[in-house]
């Protein structure tokens, strides 16, 4: 029996909805404040939450993320006494299933509630058979990047065109290749068209090919990139840079999968699937008249927006470990460790160039610290160290005055780094004694990843050779 939570301060509406939901075979619960609603939602496993906007203790729209973050991940249907277009936009963007005016909620609730429950059941079934993605080169497990992986899986299972958006350096080409490699077309080519670097005079022949004698220097016929993508995927990188005249020509090819090479009277066909990427806001380009609306709508059958690195800093450690491990393997040196404040310094920086800038920076850091076993903030570029210093000063300024000037305790007090390393080193020693030198068992006992454990073992010079080494002396 589906469980439904009604959060509304209007007692009469609550009672009417309660009776209606009971008649429909649902199990309703009622809350008259947002605070009470959160308490009940956290203690239950609700499928759907019917949420009012204007509540005595706040705006229901502001609480959508908190309700969506609950373990049951309920669907949210908003209803309000005042039709508000901005409110509807905000509700949908926040992940609400629907938006109903309160005056019509009794009459109009059935359909959106039924659809929300059907959608929830489909999600439940899909989780029973998990999808395993080939995505070795895409690093991270943060909430935002995981949401992108969900969309990647849907795109890979489909033949629809995909538009990948995001800032420069967020990994758009990696996602395009992952879509191809996980699709039914993986055995064929993925052909990249760099729309930003194509000379305008050669775009048509590059895409569609040309016949012999079509222009000066065309001494033989040549297939274009569209033909090379037959049976596979055509990746249009920075599609927003495609000139308007070429956009019109390509739209026809996209619709009919037919094209005519330059200088030829014969049409050819190509069975390709399009994945496009852009760092521009194509909706704004459409409004400005620099991108065709019909091509935009054709490209964005499915969309994936990749978050910038500054919005997924939970992935920083994993990204750093991956990069350092790769660099050590490439140069055939022992795995290097990183100090905790090294990661803190990287996290304090906003990374306008995103993951690409991070990896390029780590290449520089690796060269600077080639002969050191541990990488410290001192090895980082000056701009990152300055950002870290500013971040530390801001944190101190945020403390209440009385906390900034507390009297120091008596006796000798080690600094934080020394105290942390003392505890960390002792913990690693005891962990390996308990695990008898077994790396897998140590990871299982501690919850530390294998890569991080090797870092710590190297840092404290306790690389295991054989189980007998670990004596509790």
Residue pairs with C-beta under 8 A, 6 or more apart in sequence:
1 25
1 26
1 27
2 25
2 26
2 27
2 47
2 48
2 117
3 26
3 27
3 28
3 29
3 44
3 45
3 46
3 47
4 21
4 26
4 27
4 28
4 29
4 46
4 47
4 48
4 49
4 50
4 113
5 28
5 29
5 30
5 31
5 37
5 40
5 41
5 44
5 46
5 48
5 49
5 50
5 74
6 14
6 17
6 18
6 21
6 28
6 29
6 30
6 31
6 49
6 50
7 31
7 32
7 33
7 34
7 36
7 37
7 49
7 50
7 51
7 52
7 55
7 60
8 14
8 17
8 30
8 31
8 32
8 50
8 51
8 52
8 55
8 79
9 32
9 33
9 52
9 55
9 56
10 52
10 102
11 32
13 102
13 105
14 30
14 32
16 106
17 28
17 50
17 105
17 106
17 109
18 28
18 30
20 106
20 109
21 27
21 28
22 28
24 110
24 113
29 40
29 44
29 46
31 37
31 39
31 40
32 56
33 55
33 56
33 57
34 55
34 57
34 58
34 60
34 63
35 57
37 49
37 51
37 63
37 67
38 63
38 66
38 67
41 49
41 67
41 70
41 72
41 74
42 70
44 72
45 71
45 72
46 70
46 72
46 74
47 72
47 74
47 75
47 116
47 117
47 120
48 74
48 75
48 76
48 77
48 97
48 113
48 116
48 117
48 120
49 67
49 74
49 75
49 76
49 77
50 77
50 79
50 105
50 109
51 60
51 63
51 64
51 67
51 76
51 77
51 78
51 79
51 96
52 60
52 78
52 79
52 80
52 102
53 59
53 60
53 61
53 78
53 79
53 80
53 81
53 82
53 84
53 87
54 60
54 80
54 81
54 82
60 78
60 80
61 78
61 87
61 90
61 91
61 94
64 76
64 78
64 91
64 94
64 95
64 96
65 94
65 95
67 74
67 76
68 74
68 76
68 94
68 95
75 97
75 116
75 117
75 119
75 120
76 91
76 94
76 95
76 96
76 97
77 96
77 97
77 98
77 99
77 100
77 109
77 112
77 113
77 116
78 87
78 88
78 91
78 96
78 98
78 99
78 100
79 99
79 100
79 101
79 102
79 105
80 87
80 99
80 101
80 102
81 101
81 102
81 103
82 101
83 101
87 99
88 99
91 99
92 99
97 112
97 115
97 116
97 119
98 112
98 116
100 108
100 109
100 112
131 153
131 157
133 149
133 152
133 153
133 156
133 178
133 182
134 178
134 181
134 182
135 149
135 152
135 178
135 182
137 174
137 177
137 178
138 145
138 149
138 171
138 174
138 175
138 178
139 315
139 318
139 319
139 322
139 355
140 312
140 314
140 315
140 318
140 319
141 314
141 315
141 318
142 312
142 314
142 315
143 314
144 307
144 311
144 312
145 307
145 312
145 315
148 175
148 304
148 305
148 306
148 307
151 302
151 303
151 304
152 175
152 178
152 179
152 182
152 304
153 182
154 302
155 162
155 179
155 275
155 302
155 304
156 178
156 179
156 182
156 183
157 183
158 302
159 273
160 301
160 302
161 254
161 273
161 274
161 275
161 276
161 298
161 299
161 300
161 301
161 302
162 176
162 179
162 274
162 275
162 276
162 301
162 302
162 303
162 304
163 239
163 276
163 277
163 278
163 282
163 299
163 300
163 301
163 302
163 303
163 304
164 172
164 175
164 176
164 275
164 276
164 277
164 278
164 303
164 304
164 305
164 306
165 172
165 277
165 278
165 279
165 281
165 282
165 303
165 304
165 305
165 306
166 172
166 277
166 279
166 305
166 306
166 307
166 308
167 279
167 306
167 308
167 352
167 354
168 279
168 353
168 354
168 356
169 309
169 353
169 354
169 355
169 356
169 357
170 306
170 307
170 308
170 309
170 354
170 355
171 306
171 354
171 355
172 237
172 277
172 278
172 279
172 306
173 192
173 235
173 237
173 277
175 277
175 304
175 306
176 190
176 233
176 235
176 237
176 275
176 277
177 190
177 235
179 233
179 275
180 186
180 190
180 232
180 233
180 235
180 275
183 233
183 273
185 231
185 232
185 233
185 273
188 229
188 230
188 231
188 232
188 233
189 228
189 229
189 231
189 232
189 233
190 229
190 232
190 233
190 235
191 225
191 228
191 229
191 232
191 233
191 234
191 235
191 272
192 235
192 237
193 206
193 207
193 225
193 234
193 235
193 236
193 237
194 237
194 238
195 236
195 237
195 238
195 239
195 240
195 241
195 242
196 237
196 238
196 241
198 206
200 243
200 246
203 242
203 243
203 246
204 246
204 249
204 262
205 214
205 215
205 218
205 222
205 224
205 261
205 262
206 224
206 225
207 224
207 225
207 226
207 246
207 250
207 253
207 259
208 224
208 226
208 227
208 253
208 259
208 260
208 261
208 262
209 221
209 222
209 223
209 224
209 226
209 227
209 261
209 262
209 268
210 218
210 221
210 222
210 224
210 261
210 262
210 263
210 264
211 218
211 221
211 261
211 262
211 263
211 264
212 218
212 219
212 220
212 221
212 263
213 219
213 263
214 261
214 262
214 263
214 264
215 262
215 263
218 263
221 261
223 261
224 259
224 261
225 234
226 234
226 253
226 259
226 270
226 272
227 268
227 270
229 270
229 272
230 269
230 270
230 271
230 272
231 271
231 272
232 272
232 273
233 272
233 273
233 274
233 275
234 272
234 273
234 274
234 275
235 275
235 276
235 277
236 242
236 274
236 275
236 276
236 277
236 299
237 276
237 277
238 277
238 278
238 279
238 280
239 276
239 277
239 278
239 282
239 299
240 278
240 279
240 280
240 282
240 285
240 290
240 291
242 250
244 290
244 291
244 292
247 291
247 292
247 295
248 292
248 295
250 295
251 292
251 294
251 295
251 298
252 258
253 259
254 274
254 295
254 298
254 299
255 298
257 269
257 270
257 271
257 272
258 267
258 268
258 269
259 267
259 268
259 269
259 270
260 266
260 267
260 268
261 268
274 299
276 299
282 291
282 296
282 300
283 296
285 291
285 296
286 292
286 293
286 296
308 351
308 354
309 315
309 316
309 351
309 354
309 355
309 357
309 358
310 350
310 351
313 347
316 343
316 346
316 347
317 343
317 452
318 449
319 355
319 358
319 359
320 338
320 342
320 343
320 346
320 358
320 362
321 338
321 449
321 451
321 452
321 455
322 451
323 358
323 359
323 362
324 335
324 336
324 338
324 362
324 366
324 375
325 335
325 451
327 362
327 363
327 366
328 334
328 335
328 336
331 366
331 370
333 370
334 373
334 458
335 454
335 455
335 458
336 366
336 369
336 372
336 373
336 374
336 375
336 458
337 373
337 374
337 375
337 455
337 456
337 458
337 459
338 374
338 375
338 455
339 374
339 375
339 376
339 377
339 417
340 417
340 420
341 376
341 377
341 388
341 417
342 375
342 376
342 377
342 379
342 380
344 377
344 388
345 377
345 380
345 384
345 385
345 387
345 388
346 358
346 380
346 384
348 384
348 387
348 388
348 390
348 391
348 392
349 383
349 384
349 387
349 388
350 387
351 357
351 358
353 360
361 380
361 381
361 384
364 381
365 375
365 379
365 380
365 381
366 375
368 379
369 375
369 376
369 379
372 379
373 458
373 459
374 459
377 384
377 385
377 388
378 385
380 388
396 404
414 422
424 456
424 460
425 459
425 460
428 456
428 457
428 460
428 462
429 460
429 462
430 472
431 442
431 445
431 446
432 442
432 457
432 462
432 464
432 470
433 470
433 471
433 472
434 442
434 445
435 441
435 442
435 445
435 470
436 467
436 470
437 464
437 465
437 466
437 467
437 468
437 469
437 470
438 467
439 450
439 453
439 454
439 464
440 450
442 448
442 453
443 449
443 450
443 453
446 453
448 456
457 463
457 464
464 470
